[in-house]
Structure formats: C-alpha cells, structure tokens
Amino acid sequence: MSRIGKKPIPIPAGVKVSVSGRTVSVEGPQGKLSWTHRPEVAVELDEAAKEIRVTRKDDERLCRALHGLTRSLIANMLEGCAKGYEKHLEVYGVGYGVQAQGNKLTLNCGLSHPVVFAIPAGLTVTVTAPQARGETEPARFNIKGADKQAVGELAARVRKTRPPEPYKGKGVRYAGERIIRKVGKAFAGTGS
C-alpha cells in the first residue's frame, strides 16, 4: 500500500471541494482549480470528516504508481487554492532587467533582443523595484498562483532563458539558489 496514497487529505477552512465522476473541483480564496483523475483510482469526499480519500482498484503496477500521484496532486490543489504558491527569482548582470506589463513578462538578459513571455491565466507576476540598484543588486520578481505546476513551469522557462553562468554569476536564478563559482583563467606570473 502506498504510504502517501493512503493518507487522507484534510480540507482547509475556506476551501470548497466537489467530486463529480472523475473530476475534482476545488475553490478557495486564491483561485479555482479542477482536475480529472485516471480511472484506475477512486476519489471519495467525506463531508463529515472534512477530508478526501484516494483508493485504487487493484495492486497492478500502474495503479500503485497513480495512487500516490493522485493524492499528491489533489493535496497540491487544496493548498494552492487555500494559500497559493510563489516562486522568487532574481536577475543578475549589468544591464539585465525584467518588466511585467499586463499579461506579458519582458526579460532583458544580454541577448540581442528582449525575451517576452506570455503570463498564463491564473498567474500574477510582480516586479520588485530596488531602491538603489548597483552592479551587485539584482532585479527581483515573484510568480504567484494557485496552480503549483503552472507557477513552477513559468519560473523554469524564464530561468532557462539565461541560466546563471559559473564565472560572474550573471543570469536568472531562484532566490537563495547557490551557484558554484569557478575561478577564471590565471595568467602565468612572469614570462620571458
């Protein structure tokens, strides 16, 4: 039996859950999400105990794999609708910057052109304006939303545009990410 799959999922206060057929719908203060699970697992809503249980039909390999996955995805939906998910990113480099206007995120990161990302529905991007931005002060921005997968995917796509390089550390990185730095070329001391 899956250790994760057999744990009941408690429903947080202020979150409404409905299960109709194979579709699980969650609505909370941070947003609204719905997801259709696979037929190999069953999702039961217990209104009295305020929890959700996930069971599987048999012990086939696929059913065992989907058991814990389904439970985790539903738990992420509940947490996302209750609290939301957030990724903090930083852009290091002279002349590098980021702007969010409407549903577009524009990234200037040393390429010949600015890179524009469409912000998916349900996500918000906020750019933190630094007080006095010097060479060492990065441009910071946050990606927020109820859908954990959408938040992580947009953050990964933005970071992939210019991953941090190991010599000067320029590029886009997650806040708190540790970059292993390399020493540049050392010139020979005295040559004749």
Wavefront OBJ file of the C-alpha trace (Angstrom):
o trace
v 0.000 0.000 0.000
v 1.279 3.454 -0.860
v 2.232 5.356 2.275
v 1.391 8.686 0.670
v -1.699 7.424 -1.150
v -3.445 6.023 1.911
v -3.124 9.230 3.969
v -6.394 11.198 3.973
v -6.209 14.773 2.690
v -7.641 17.298 5.178
v -9.705 20.083 3.614
v -8.529 23.530 4.819
v -11.006 26.097 6.129
v -12.497 28.320 3.433
v -11.999 25.782 0.633
v -14.902 24.117 -1.176
v -14.366 20.713 -2.804
v -16.715 18.823 -5.106
v -16.228 15.455 -6.782
v -18.417 14.619 -9.776
v -17.491 11.451 -11.624
v -13.733 11.581 -12.158
v -13.468 15.386 -11.920
v -12.284 17.013 -8.688
v -13.068 20.742 -8.378
v -11.531 22.944 -5.707
v -12.436 26.569 -4.996
v -10.783 28.802 -2.421
v -9.649 32.347 -1.691
v -6.625 32.076 -4.046
v -8.451 30.650 -7.051
v -10.363 27.829 -8.644
v -8.892 24.555 -9.969
v -10.327 21.367 -11.439
v -8.663 18.138 -12.494
v -9.828 14.816 -13.947
v -8.094 11.793 -12.429
v -7.381 8.451 -14.078
v -9.960 5.620 -13.889
v -7.503 3.319 -12.046
v -8.041 5.279 -8.813
v -11.162 6.457 -6.977
v -11.573 9.712 -5.058
v -14.106 9.911 -2.215
v -15.160 13.103 -0.458
v -16.067 12.737 3.234
v -18.073 15.853 4.161
v -18.455 14.891 7.831
v -14.742 14.376 8.485
v -13.765 17.207 6.077
v -11.257 15.057 4.206
v -10.650 13.366 0.875
v -9.572 9.739 0.474
v -7.920 8.207 -2.571
v -8.205 4.451 -3.186
v -7.039 2.208 -6.002
v -8.819 -0.663 -7.724
v -6.067 -3.295 -7.550
v -2.351 -3.794 -6.985
v -1.221 -3.507 -10.604
v 1.986 -1.544 -11.103
v 0.217 1.388 -12.842
v -2.464 1.589 -10.135
v 0.169 1.674 -7.400
v 2.022 4.455 -9.207
v -1.123 6.530 -9.756
v -2.321 6.113 -6.160
v 0.272 8.360 -4.502
v 0.427 10.698 -7.513
v -3.324 11.363 -7.434
v -3.244 12.034 -3.694
v -0.318 14.465 -4.075
v -1.909 16.352 -6.967
v -5.192 16.808 -5.072
v -3.313 17.919 -1.932
v -1.420 20.477 -4.058
v -4.724 21.758 -5.477
v -6.117 22.233 -1.957
v -3.020 24.034 -0.712
v -2.860 26.187 -3.853
v -6.470 27.323 -3.518
v -6.045 27.967 0.218
v -2.604 29.653 0.365
v -1.247 29.811 -3.192
v 2.240 29.081 -4.489
v 5.022 31.566 -5.119
v 8.464 31.479 -6.760
v 11.002 34.259 -6.203
v 13.532 34.884 -8.986
v 16.479 37.251 -9.367
v 18.195 38.610 -12.479
v 21.929 39.300 -12.047
v 24.004 41.199 -14.594
v 24.842 44.723 -15.733
v 22.035 45.966 -17.966
v 19.866 42.941 -17.215
v 16.302 43.611 -16.125
v 12.713 42.458 -16.074
v 9.343 44.171 -16.682
v 5.786 42.933 -16.253
v 3.067 44.722 -18.228
v -0.422 43.290 -18.498
v -0.108 39.605 -19.336
v 3.463 39.846 -20.685
v 6.781 39.412 -18.921
v 9.746 41.030 -20.708
v 13.259 39.881 -19.822
v 16.425 41.724 -20.878
v 19.312 39.353 -20.256
v 22.170 40.154 -22.606
v 20.637 38.761 -25.776
v 20.255 40.809 -28.978
v 16.530 41.143 -28.269
v 14.277 41.211 -25.207
v 12.593 37.881 -24.468
v 8.810 38.121 -23.983
v 6.804 35.513 -22.062
v 3.006 35.304 -22.021
v 1.777 35.051 -18.432
v -0.815 32.232 -18.251
v -4.266 32.926 -16.835
v -4.378 32.474 -13.071
v -0.777 33.623 -12.504
v 0.437 37.048 -11.441
v 3.960 38.400 -11.809
v 5.142 41.273 -9.640
v 8.458 43.022 -10.172
v 10.147 44.387 -7.066
v 11.778 47.734 -7.804
v 15.096 48.044 -5.961
v 15.791 51.336 -4.159
v 19.306 51.913 -5.471
v 20.279 49.207 -7.904
v 24.015 48.816 -8.226
v 26.034 46.224 -10.080
v 25.613 43.665 -7.320
v 21.914 44.338 -6.612
v 19.715 42.023 -8.714
v 16.341 42.764 -10.279
v 13.780 40.673 -8.384
v 10.369 39.373 -9.375
v 7.772 36.929 -7.999
v 5.467 34.497 -9.770
v 2.263 33.717 -7.813
v -0.688 31.451 -8.480
v -2.916 28.660 -7.214
v -1.623 26.029 -9.671
v 1.722 24.657 -8.453
v 2.594 23.189 -11.843
v 1.908 26.434 -13.750
v 3.954 28.521 -11.296
v 6.918 26.141 -11.451
v 6.761 25.787 -15.214
v 6.782 29.537 -15.901
v 9.643 30.024 -13.420
v 11.653 27.239 -15.079
v 11.023 28.640 -18.584
v 12.167 32.110 -17.510
v 15.278 30.704 -15.809
v 16.117 28.592 -18.869
v 16.408 31.761 -20.991
v 19.675 32.687 -19.292
v 20.772 30.206 -16.591
v 23.383 31.602 -14.187
v 26.891 31.158 -15.504
v 29.638 29.996 -13.119
v 32.272 32.730 -13.680
v 30.495 36.015 -12.935
v 27.146 34.605 -11.817
v 25.170 36.535 -14.449
v 21.747 35.218 -15.390
v 18.353 34.346 -13.940
v 18.267 32.318 -10.740
v 15.855 31.374 -7.989
v 16.160 33.470 -4.821
v 18.529 31.724 -2.459
v 19.911 29.446 -5.183
v 23.588 28.742 -4.628
v 25.745 28.996 -7.727
v 29.065 27.165 -7.610
v 31.524 29.721 -8.896
v 34.638 28.934 -10.915
v 37.900 30.814 -10.931
v 38.713 32.427 -14.267
v 41.920 31.976 -16.175
v 45.038 32.765 -14.184
v 47.795 34.294 -16.252
v 51.300 32.979 -15.843
v 53.287 35.139 -13.421
v 56.490 36.056 -15.232
v 57.280 35.018 -18.711
v 60.374 35.682 -20.699
l 1 2 3 4 5 6 7 8 9 10 11 12 13 14 15 16 17 18 19 20 21 22 23 24 25 26 27 28 29 30 31 32 33 34 35 36 37 38 39 40 41 42 43 44 45 46 47 48 49 50 51 52 53 54 55 56 57 58 59 60 61 62 63 64 65 66 67 68 69 70 71 72 73 74 75 76 77 78 79 80 81 82 83 84 85 86 87 88 89 90 91 92 93 94 95 96 97 98 99 100 101 102 103 104 105 106 107 108 109 110 111 112 113 114 115 116 117 118 119 120 121 122 123 124 125 126 127 128 129 130 131 132 133 134 135 136 137 138 139 140 141 142 143 144 145 146 147 148 149 150 151 152 153 154 155 156 157 158 159 160 161 162 163 164 165 166 167 168 169 170 171 172 173 174 175 176 177 178 179 180 181 182 183 184 185 186 187 188 189 190 191 192
